[in-house]
């Protein structure tokens, strides 16, 4: 029996999937535009444009400490 549910890889999420997941976790809207702005501000991304949630979270924590 094969599991037909799509699997999310936290080490390689599309910006769309990451925004959707982060919105559910945060309880407030997290948009692709917000993630794009973070990338422009220096947030890490994979070579293929996907997002590693662990690396992104570490970057966010570092940025919060900077303020």
BAFI-3210 file (N, C-alpha, C; in Angstrom, 3 decimals, decimal comma, padded with zeros to 6 digits):
// residues 67
n [1|2|3|4|5|6|7|8|9|10|11|12|13|14|15|16|17|18|19|20|21|22|23|24|25|26|27|28|29|30|31|32|33|34|35|36|37|38|39|40|41|42|43|44|45|46|47|48|49|50|51|52|53|54|55|56|57|58|59|60|61|62|63|64|65|66|67]
n.u [000,843|000,657|001,481|-000,426|-000,403|001,020|004,416|006,161|009,292|011,276|013,798|013,879|011,751|009,223|008,726|005,974|004,816|006,211|005,314|002,619|002,738|004,128|002,281|000,189|001,498|002,274|-000,094|-000,848|-000,917|001,671|003,329|004,308|005,562|006,618|008,529|010,136|011,079|012,612|014,559|015,807|016,908|018,891|018,344|018,905|018,840|018,254|020,170|018,406|016,330|014,576|013,491|015,163|013,875|015,073|017,524|016,490|014,982|017,061|018,382|016,379|016,277|018,853|018,648|016,672|018,038|019,844|018,452]
n.v [-001,180|002,129|005,377|008,009|010,675|013,880|014,648|016,902|018,415|019,628|020,611|021,517|023,384|024,751|028,264|028,845|026,609|026,844|029,348|028,787|026,755|028,110|030,116|028,638|027,683|030,043|031,363|033,662|035,603|034,662|035,578|034,819|037,011|038,178|036,278|036,517|039,137|038,720|037,027|038,833|040,421|038,874|036,301|032,787|030,535|027,611|026,409|025,827|027,531|026,818|026,644|026,081|025,204|025,006|026,377|028,863|029,561|029,771|031,978|033,943|034,112|035,057|037,548|038,737|039,025|040,901|043,284]
n.w [000,000|-000,905|000,246|-000,696|-000,139|-000,623|000,130|002,213|002,117|004,533|004,116|001,584|000,440|-001,622|-002,206|-002,137|-000,780|001,633|002,575|002,963|004,943|007,024|007,565|008,693|010,992|012,303|012,721|011,572|008,534|006,333|003,613|000,203|-000,816|001,471|002,152|-000,088|000,259|002,530|001,448|-000,280|001,649|002,580|003,504|003,595|000,788|-001,168|-003,982|-006,024|-005,568|-003,616|-000,150|002,865|005,799|008,351|008,102|007,346|009,610|011,497|010,402|010,722|013,544|014,062|012,801|014,399|016,808|016,053|015,917]
ca.u [000,000|001,465|000,910|-000,649|-000,312|002,296|005,335|006,914|010,674|011,632|015,107|013,739|010,349|008,955|008,244|004,526|004,562|006,756|004,410|001,397|003,051|004,446|001,019|-000,515|002,242|002,324|-001,427|-001,056|-000,461|003,054|003,149|005,486|006,225|007,400|009,695|010,978|011,751|013,659|015,658|016,526|017,628|019,998|017,935|019,475|017,983|018,977|020,540|017,244|015,323|013,748|013,797|015,444|013,232|016,002|018,438|015,702|014,681|018,297|018,602|015,412|016,709|020,015|018,160|015,962|019,065|020,531|017,630]
ca.v [000,000|003,342|006,601|008,911|012,066|014,510|014,847|018,152|018,262|020,885|021,062|022,011|023,734|025,851|029,440|028,728|025,653|027,406|030,403|028,138|026,084|029,110|030,772|027,749|027,617|031,355|031,834|034,926|035,429|034,750|035,532|034,599|038,319|038,344|035,403|037,123|040,281|038,164|036,555|040,033|040,939|037,978|034,973|031,732|029,700|026,576|026,783|025,690|028,510|026,330|027,156|025,134|025,826|025,082|027,487|030,091|029,860|030,251|033,334|034,815|034,294|035,949|038,884|039,266|039,418|042,063|044,472]
ca.w [000,000|-001,056|000,801|-001,825|000,293|-000,989|001,242|002,226|002,565|005,185|003,634|000,206|000,234|-002,541|-001,473|-001,960|000,298|002,870|003,028|003,442|006,203|008,035|007,914|009,625|012,245|012,948|013,018|010,861|007,147|005,868|002,163|-000,636|-000,925|002,696|002,024|-001,109|000,885|003,398|000,579|-000,725|002,817|002,895|003,975|002,754|-000,052|-001,899|-005,348|-006,902|-005,175|-002,516|001,175|003,942|006,961|009,480|007,830|007,343|011,011|012,111|009,894|011,382|014,935|013,997|012,468|015,559|017,783|015,511|016,162]
c.u [000,889|000,732|000,802|-000,564|001,026|003,128|006,030|008,300|011,097|012,996|015,033|012,268|010,232|008,500|006,737|004,184|005,057|005,830|003,136|001,629|003,325|003,211|000,249|000,179|002,206|000,947|-001,717|-000,466|001,047|002,963|004,454|006,272|007,089|008,670|010,674|011,751|012,855|014,840|016,488|017,351|018,742|019,630|018,487|018,409|018,866|019,238|019,351|016,094|014,401|014,283|014,061|014,922|014,165|016,956|017,704|015,379|015,912|018,605|017,657|015,818|017,904|019,595|017,422|016,945|019,776|019,775|017,729]
c.v [001,244|004,539|007,633|010,380|012,658|014,775|016,203|017,867|019,578|021,429|021,635|022,272|024,854|027,052|029,376|027,785|026,197|028,482|029,805|027,479|027,096|029,894|029,933|027,721|028,936|031,849|033,213|034,777|035,630|034,557|035,205|035,896|038,587|037,492|035,960|038,315|039,806|037,664|037,743|040,647|040,003|036,610|033,903|031,035|028,681|027,044|026,710|026,640|028,052|026,849|026,005|025,781|025,946|026,256|028,826|030,512|030,385|031,678|034,319|035,115|035,255|037,369|039,521|039,737|040,684|043,354|044,961]
c.w [000,000|-000,469|-000,320|-001,429|-000,135|000,266|001,108|002,772|003,210|004,757|002,227|-000,096|-000,783|-001,716|-001,196|-000,801|001,639|003,428|003,609|004,805|007,316|008,467|008,931|010,981|013,014|013,370|012,449|009,470|006,972|004,362|001,445|-000,788|000,300|002,632|000,988|-000,544|001,813|002,573|000,094|000,411|003,271|003,419|003,035|001,921|-000,747|-003,330|-006,305|-006,533|-004,063|-001,187|002,129|005,212|008,163|009,278|007,866|008,775|011,729|011,661|010,572|012,820|014,971|013,716|013,656|016,631|017,354|015,839|017,555]
res [x|x|x|x|x|x|x|x|x|x|x|x|x|x|x|x|x|x|x|x|x|x|x|x|x|x|x|x|x|x|x|x|x|x|x|x|x|x|x|x|x|x|x|x|x|x|x|x|x|x|x|x|x|x|x|x|x|x|x|x|x|x|x|x|x|x|x]
***
